[in-house]
Amino acid sequence: MSQDGYTLTPETTEIKPGEATDFRFSVIGPDGGPVTRYQTKHDKKLHFIVVSRDLGGFQHLHPELTGDGVWSVKLTLPEAGAYRAFADFAPEGGPDLTLGADLRAGGAYEPGQPPAPSRTSTVDGYTVTLDGDLIPGKSSRITLRVGRDGRPVTDLQPYLGAYGHLVALRAGDLAYLHVHPDGEPGDGRTQPGPEITFYAEVPSRGDYRLFLDFQHGGVVRTADFTLHAGQGAAPTPAPSTGPSEPGEHDH
Ligand SMILES: [Cu+2]
């Protein structure tokens, strides 16, 4: 929740399950006051990710900055349980940061296990398949292929400056990984599907959950995957070109 003098500060961490809540938070900076100026990254000043602790549920939201450095977002935690929220942002003149906070939705619940390894995800009639392996300590090329009714989707729409947006979290401690899209709309080489390519670097062996946001027909949908990183995974060939935005992170 704190890094480099910046602290994520929610107004509350107790949320009633199943009800839309005006969730508010600020980022307290090194000077002790709330940060009011942010850099725009991937079309937004702040990206807000909420997952259930068992990594089943996933939400990617874009809060609004109100006065006095307070962020506001309509948030629904669907059922009782433990959740983790991540704010991914860069203060003006400051570092790229991802700060987390634990949220609780009160009531009885059964703690779940992260979903079993899977390279195929279906959502609203779309099927997304994942190619590539996560190699600990190395930049790993991951390709996602989007299809619908058995046909490749070739008219994906840009979302947050890319044809897809990938978030990766380590099962166990929910470490948040930085993922770089390979190419962007309008660069003359990146096609609007069916394939979307990313570079991900995972720090260790273990299971990772990957969440892909993609936009088609004006609707953003999320496909989810579970990958095991480590022994048994084939090495990834070195890419001919590097990530499109070296040094900058995706979320
Ligand atoms: Cu975002």
Boltz pocket constraint, residues with backbone or C-beta under 6 A from the ligand:
constraints:
  - pocket:
      binder: B
      contacts: [[A, 42], [A, 44], [A, 46], [A, 47], [A, 48], [A, 60], [A, 61], [A, 62], [A, 160]]
      max_distance: 6.0
